[in-house]
Amino acid sequence: MNDSGAGRAVNGEPRRAHSAHDLAFVLPDLRLGGAQRVACQLLDEWSRRGIHVCLITLSATDSDFFTAHPFSRVALGMQQPSNSTAAALVNTVRRVRHLRRAIRQADAPRALSFIAGTNILTLLATRGLPLRVVVSERNDPARQRIGRVWELLRRRCYRWADVVTANSVGAMDALHAHVPAARLVLIPNSVTPRAPTDPALRRPVFLAVGRLSHQKSFDILLQAFAKTRARCPGWRLTIVGDGEESASLRDLATTLGVGDLVTWTGLVAEPDTYYREAGIFVLSSRHEGMPNALLEAMAAGMPVVVTDALSEATDLVSQPGSGRVTKTNDPVALAEAMCELAANSELRARMGAAAAAAIGDRSVSSVLARWNDVLGLDVPPQ
């Protein structure tokens, strides 16, 4: 394999001239999700800069939603569910063994992993290997439930990483309990700046974007939306996404009497049109890291209503005046905030402008530079 990356530095040392790749990047899959979207952005940027990345996914390729452009791809096809504790243990050992083999065959001086479970497997698989290992927590460990055994493994294994990154202050605070501060690095999600939309052109639509899962709390959102009907006549709700709770959520909307006022788009790779046209963005999650959908909505100049599941709600939403923050799992409070914004077009315009300004410098290039730094990648400028 032609190695155009020979001679790049790894932690100040020349990289091995025979290395086939600059980086082994481990993901659970390329399904639609915030972590996968960030990963694909990084893969595309590294590819454009001549960085050889071997993408290793635990899933097979038939689950892919995103299209990535790594230098090479290894799909292990090992995400089958386990029907017993014994089977789970056997499957975990098999995944670690196969992942270790794939990482060794990638012949890269560094490895990067996203998402808690995959991070743990990667740290187990790379134990004792002579390479730099960086893992990235994509949620809030203080609120996310991954099971007692996996939580114990996270606390133990994360200490083995050369660097642990997080994309929110809340996640950083939670990780401080079992990761040395010197090895913790905050790297925010990137967001592409968007041209502002004239607030007068926005439609009376509440917008929510995300996987239809328990974490995202769309059941609470539907209950809140049902409570807005009398005070917010003419407003509709659009939900962009799909997931395991799709059928039950549709049934709930019908039961609440708002089935005809909710638009379900299903999977949408690039929801920019919805960010440009809708009036208010709503994040109803039970727990979050730093959701891409919120950043994209704010970058598009949307006023937002978020729950306090977002650890940076005060800094990103309350203080700059870009929206309202409500309690988690409280449909009454959520409805109140939604109605307040829906009833005041001038307030929405001010909040939308503040939202776009609050994003700050989260450009792809600035965030990529942080990743290059923690990985020890010497990336040629473009």
MOSULBEL-V656379 format. One record per backbone hydrogen bond with DSSP energy under -0.5 kcal/mol. NH is the residue of the N-H (numbers start at 1). CO is the residue of the C=O. If there is no record, write none. Layout:
BEGIN
((NH,CO) (NH,CO))
END
This chain:
BEGIN
((4,2) (6,3) (8,5) (10,13) (13,10) (15,8) (19,16) (20,107) (21,107) (22,52) (23,52) (24,110) (25,23) (25,54) (26,24) (26,112) (27,56) (37,33) (38,34) (39,35) (40,36) (41,37) (42,38) (43,39) (44,40) (45,41) (46,42) (47,43) (48,44) (49,45) (50,47) (51,46) (52,50) (53,51) (54,23) (55,53) (55,72) (56,25) (56,54) (57,55) (57,74) (58,27) (59,28) (63,60) (64,61) (65,30) (66,30) (68,66) (71,53) (72,53) (74,55) (76,57) (76,74) (77,59) (78,58) (88,84) (89,85) (90,86) (91,87) (92,88) (93,89) (94,90) (95,91) (96,92) (97,93) (98,94) (99,95) (100,96) (101,97) (102,98) (103,99) (104,100) (105,101) (106,102) (107,103) (107,104) (108,103) (109,21) (111,132) (112,24) (113,134) (114,26) (115,136) (119,115) (120,116) (121,117) (122,118) (123,119) (124,120) (125,121) (126,122) (127,124) (129,126) (131,129) (132,109) (134,111) (135,163) (136,113) (137,135) (137,165) (138,136) (141,139) (143,140) (144,140) (146,144) (151,147) (152,148) (153,149) (154,150) (155,151) (156,152) (157,153) (158,154) (159,156) (160,157) (161,157) (161,158) (162,133) (163,133) (164,183) (165,135) (166,185) (167,137) (172,168) (173,169) (174,170) (175,171) (176,172) (177,174) (178,175) (179,175) (183,180) (184,181) (185,164) (187,166) (187,185) (191,362) (194,299) (197,300) (201,198) (202,199) (203,277) (205,203) (206,236) (207,280) (208,238) (210,240) (212,242) (213,211) (216,213) (217,213) (217,214) (218,213) (221,217) (222,218) (223,219) (224,220) (225,221) (226,222) (227,223) (228,224) (228,225) (229,225) (229,226) (232,228) (235,232) (236,204) (237,261) (238,206) (239,263) (240,208) (240,238) (241,239) (241,266) (245,212) (246,243) (249,245) (250,246) (251,247) (252,248) (253,249) (254,250) (255,251) (256,252) (257,254) (258,253) (259,253) (261,258) (262,258) (262,259) (263,237) (264,262) (265,239) (265,263) (266,239) (266,241) (273,270) (274,271) (275,271) (276,272) (277,273) (278,274) (279,205) (280,205) (281,303) (282,207) (283,305) (284,282) (286,215) (287,215) (288,309) (295,291) (296,292) (297,293) (298,294) (299,295) (300,296) (301,298) (302,297) (303,279) (304,322) (305,281) (306,324) (307,283) (308,326) (310,307) (311,309) (313,310) (316,312) (317,313) (318,313) (319,314) (321,317) (321,318) (322,317) (323,317) (324,304) (326,306) (330,327) (334,330) (335,331) (336,332) (337,333) (338,334) (339,335) (340,336) (341,337) (342,338) (343,339) (344,341) (348,344) (349,345) (350,346) (351,347) (352,348) (353,349) (354,350) (355,351) (356,352) (357,353) (358,354) (359,355) (360,357) (362,360) (367,363) (368,364) (369,365) (370,366) (371,367) (372,368) (373,369) (374,370) (375,371) (376,372) (377,372) (379,377))
END
